[in-house]
Amino acid sequence: MKIEVLSTGCRKCQTLYENAQTALAASGKIGEVIKVEEITALLQYGVLSPPALVIDGELKTSGKLLSVAEIQQLL
């Protein structure tokens, strides 16, 4: 499983990244969490307001800071 946090480096982006790491660890699933800060990645997924969460290449949310529990539901 590949989880990408598309970010601009803001505090909400950092928190989403941390929450995604926690959610993945708590789920017991094997995967990786990557923070992507390149503007081209945001444009590729059509993200206008970061942070955004992409799981296995599929955009799940944009512009929202998800809790650990919300991320676990998406996994």
N, C-alpha and C positions, 0 to 999 in steps of 0.2 A: 504494500500500500504506500502510495506517495501522496503526502499532504503538502501543499504549497500555500504559504501565506504571502499574498501579494501586498506589498507595503511601500510606503514612502518614507518609512523610518520614524513615524510619529509614535507617541506613547500608546495609543489604541492598537496600533499595528504590533508593537512589541508585546502587549498584553495578549492579543489574539495568538501570537506565536507561542507564548508560554502556555496558554490554555490548550492549544492544540497538542503540544508536547505532553502535557499532563493527561489529556483525554486519551491519547494513543497509548501511553503507558498503562493507564487504568483499564483500558479495554482488553489488554492481553494480546492484541493483534501485533503482527510484525510489520514494521514500516519505517518510514522516515518523515521528518518534518523539516521543510526547507523554507527559509525566508527569501523571497525574491523581491529585490528592490529596483530592478530595471524597468523603466517606463514602457519599454516595448512589450513586456509581459502583461502589464496592465492593459495596454491597447489591444493585445492579441485576444484577450478575453472580453474586451469591451467594458472594462471596469472604469467607471467615471469617479467613483468615490471609494477609496480604500479605507480600511483594510478589506481584503477579499480572501475567501477560503476556497481552494481548489482541491478536490479529492480525486485522485486517479484521472486527472485531465478534465474533470467536470466541475464547472463553476457552481458552488453551492450557495454562497452568500457574498454580498458586496455592501460596503458601507455600514456594516453592523459589527459590533463587538460581541461575539458569542461567548457564553459561559462554557465551562468544561462540560457540563451536562448536555448542553445543546450540541456541542461538537460530537459527543459520544453518540447521540441519537443519529447523527449523520454518518457515522462510521458504520 
